[in-house]
Amino acid sequence: MKVAILAGGLGSRLAELAGSRAKALVRIGEHPILWHLIRYYCHFGYHEFVVALGHQGDSVRAYFGEGAYRLEHTGKPSLQRWRNEASIVDLVETGQGTENGGRIKRLAPFLDGKTFMLTWCDGLADIDLHALLAFHRQHGRLATLTAVHPPGRFGRLDLAGDLVRSFEEKTTSEHEWINGAFFVLEPGVLERIDGDRARFEHDVLSQLARDGELMAYRHGSFWRCVDTPKEAEELNVLWRNGAPWKIWEASDAGAGDRQ
């Protein structure tokens, strides 16, 4: 199963840390957020990644070019494929001004028409991805998101059991459930994305919820957003003191360590 990762957003609140690099390259410890996500998914046996590029996409290409990956020829101008002993990473150009729903839509030709996982480069967690996938397969709907307890500035989920009844923009309570990303999606979700201007949460998830096609996998353990310098520093502190998301062993095949 392939894992899609969105790495093309502006990341304006992380600009002072990102500089001329993509938000996905903001470092937690010695490695960028993107590395942590790839390493995490590899631990669970997911080794094929499709990364949507946009803002500062050249910096992501350069990161892989400087590391333990080798470039493979694809014959497709919008695609770079990088491979190491443990993973294959397809870097797909999805445009500068494309909304996140549009970026996902542009990944469709590289997802093989099959069930896939999806997440953003702005959150880390200790989710059991095997349990997440089992939950998705059991309920049979088009989409599963991971519901988490947030700091209080995210979109609120109205849940009836595990069914998402509505998807709202904001919440102020730490006791609510919010969308923590880490999705499992059927290819039918891609058919519901109209084009480059589609916003995934507002346009796609909201409609899936109204149609009874969006389910929530409840994750009550560790989840943190990486959206501001303060949040990045908090995760750096955790990395130095036993990061909850670092569940892999040093000997695990992963994303290819590089300094």
C-alpha positions in Angstrom: 0.0 0.0 0.0 1.3 3.4 -0.9 1.5 6.4 1.4 0.8 9.9 0.1 2.4 12.8 2.0 1.5 16.4 1.3 4.7 18.6 1.4 3.7 21.5 -0.8 2.1 24.0 1.6 3.4 27.5 2.4 3.9 26.8 6.1 3.8 30.6 6.8 3.8 30.2 10.6 7.0 28.1 10.3 8.7 30.5 7.9 11.4 31.6 10.4 12.5 28.0 10.8 12.0 26.8 7.3 13.7 29.8 5.6 14.2 29.0 1.9 13.3 25.3 2.5 9.9 23.6 2.4 8.0 23.2 5.7 8.5 19.5 5.4 12.3 20.0 5.9 12.0 21.8 9.3 14.2 19.7 11.6 13.2 17.7 14.6 16.5 16.6 16.1 18.9 15.9 13.3 16.3 15.1 10.7 13.4 16.9 8.9 9.7 16.2 9.6 9.5 14.3 6.3 12.2 11.9 7.4 10.4 11.2 10.7 7.2 10.4 8.8 8.9 8.1 6.3 10.7 6.3 9.1 7.5 5.9 11.0 5.6 4.4 8.1 8.5 2.1 7.2 8.4 0.7 10.7 4.9 -0.6 10.0 5.9 -2.1 6.6 4.9 0.7 4.3 7.8 1.5 2.0 6.3 3.2 -1.1 5.7 7.0 -0.8 4.2 9.6 -3.1 5.1 13.1 -1.9 3.2 16.1 -3.3 5.5 19.1 -3.8 4.7 22.7 -4.3 6.1 25.6 -2.4 9.9 25.3 -2.2 9.7 21.9 -3.9 13.3 22.2 -5.2 14.5 22.1 -1.6 12.9 18.7 -1.1 14.4 17.4 -4.3 17.8 18.6 -3.1 17.3 16.9 0.2 16.9 13.5 -1.4 19.7 14.2 -3.8 22.1 14.9 -1.0 21.2 11.8 1.0 21.3 8.0 0.9 18.9 7.7 -2.1 19.6 7.1 -5.7 17.6 8.7 -8.5 15.8 6.5 -11.0 14.7 7.6 -14.5 10.9 7.7 -14.9 10.5 9.5 -18.2 7.9 11.8 -16.6 8.8 15.5 -16.2 6.5 15.9 -13.1 8.0 12.9 -11.3 11.3 12.2 -9.6 11.7 8.7 -8.1 14.3 8.2 -5.3 15.1 4.8 -3.9 17.2 3.4 -1.1 17.4 -0.1 0.5 14.2 0.4 2.4 11.9 2.8 0.6 10.8 4.3 -2.8 9.9 7.9 -2.7 8.1 9.5 -5.7 8.3 13.3 -5.7 5.4 14.8 -7.7 5.2 18.4 -8.6 1.6 19.6 -7.8 1.9 23.3 -8.5 2.5 26.4 -6.4 -1.0 27.7 -5.8 -2.9 24.3 -5.7 -5.1 23.7 -2.6 -4.5 20.6 -0.6 -7.4 18.7 -2.2 -6.1 19.5 -5.6 -2.6 18.3 -4.6 -4.2 14.9 -3.6 -6.1 14.8 -6.9 -2.8 15.3 -8.8 -1.3 12.3 -7.1 -4.0 10.0 -8.4 -2.0 8.7 -11.4 0.7 7.5 -9.0 -1.5 5.7 -6.5 -2.4 2.7 -8.8 -6.2 3.0 -8.2 -5.9 1.2 -4.9 -6.5 2.0 -1.2 -3.8 4.3 0.1 -2.7 6.2 3.2 -2.4 9.9 3.4 -0.9 12.4 5.9 0.5 15.9 6.1 4.0 17.1 7.0 2.8 18.9 10.1 2.1 16.2 12.7 3.7 13.3 14.5 2.0 10.6 16.5 2.4 7.1 17.9 -0.6 5.7 16.1 -0.8 1.9 15.5 -1.1 2.0 11.7 -2.0 -1.7 11.6 -5.0 -1.1 13.8 -5.9 2.0 11.8 -6.0 -0.1 8.6 -7.9 -2.9 10.2 -10.5 -0.4 11.4 -10.8 1.0 7.9 -11.3 -2.4 6.3 -13.8 -3.4 8.8 -16.2 -0.5 8.3 -16.1 -0.4 4.5 -16.6 3.3 4.0 -14.6 5.4 1.6 -12.5 7.3 4.1 -11.0 7.0 7.6 -9.3 9.8 9.5 -7.5 9.6 12.8 -9.4 11.5 15.5 -7.2 13.0 18.3 -7.6 15.2 21.3 -6.1 18.6 20.3 -4.7 21.8 21.6 -7.7 23.9 21.1 -7.4 25.6 17.7 -8.5 22.9 15.2 -11.6 21.8 13.3 -14.1 19.9 15.3 -15.6 16.5 14.6 -19.2 15.6 15.5 -19.1 11.9 16.1 -21.9 9.4 16.4 -20.0 6.3 17.6 -17.2 6.2 15.0 -19.3 7.8 12.2 -18.4 11.4 11.4 -21.7 13.3 11.2 -20.2 16.7 10.5 -16.8 18.4 10.1 -16.6 21.9 11.5 -13.8 24.5 11.1 -12.8 25.4 14.7 -13.0 24.3 18.3 -11.8 25.8 21.6 -12.1 22.7 23.9 -9.3 20.3 24.5 -11.9 17.6 25.2 -13.2 17.6 21.6 -12.0 15.2 18.9 -10.3 16.8 15.9 -8.8 15.6 12.6 -5.3 14.4 13.2 -4.7 13.4 9.6 -3.2 9.9 9.2 -5.9 8.9 6.8 -6.8 5.6 5.0 -8.6 6.4 1.7 -10.3 4.5 -1.1 -9.6 5.6 -4.6 -13.3 6.7 -4.8 -12.3 9.7 -2.6 -10.2 11.0 -5.5 -13.2 11.1 -7.7 -14.9 13.5 -5.3 -12.1 16.1 -5.7 -13.2 18.7 -8.3 -9.8 20.2 -9.1 -6.9 22.4 -8.0 -9.1 24.7 -5.9 -10.6 21.9 -3.8 -9.9 22.1 -0.1 -9.7 18.7 1.3 -11.2 19.4 4.7 -13.8 22.0 3.8 -14.9 20.6 0.4 -14.1 16.8 0.5 -14.2 15.6 4.1 -17.3 17.7 4.8 -19.2 16.1 1.9 -18.0 12.6 2.8 -19.3 13.2 6.3 -22.7 14.3 5.0 -22.8 11.2 2.8 -21.9 8.9 5.7 -18.7 7.9 4.1 -16.2 9.2 6.6 -15.2 7.3 9.7 -12.9 8.2 12.7 -10.3 6.0 14.2 -10.0 7.3 17.7 -6.4 7.7 18.9 -6.2 8.8 22.5 -2.4 8.6 22.9 0.4 10.9 21.6 -0.3 13.4 18.7 1.4 16.8 18.2 1.0 19.3 15.4 4.1 21.0 14.0 2.7 24.3 12.8 4.6 27.0 14.7 8.2 27.5 16.0 7.0 26.8 19.5 5.5 23.5 18.5 8.7 22.6 16.7 10.8 23.4 19.7 8.5 21.3 21.9 9.0 18.3 19.6 12.7 18.9 19.6 12.7 18.7 23.4 10.7 15.4 23.2 13.2 14.1 20.6 16.0 14.6 23.1 14.1 13.0 25.9 12.5 9.9 24.5 10.2 10.8 21.6 6.8 8.9 21.8 6.7 8.6 18.0 10.2 7.0 17.8 8.9 3.5 18.1 11.4 2.0 15.6 14.7 0.4 16.6 18.0 1.7 15.4 18.4 -1.5 13.4 15.0 -1.1 11.6 15.1 -0.6 7.9 13.9 3.0 7.5 14.3 6.1 5.5 18.0 6.0 5.3 19.8 7.9 8.1 21.6 11.0 7.0 22.9 14.0 8.9 
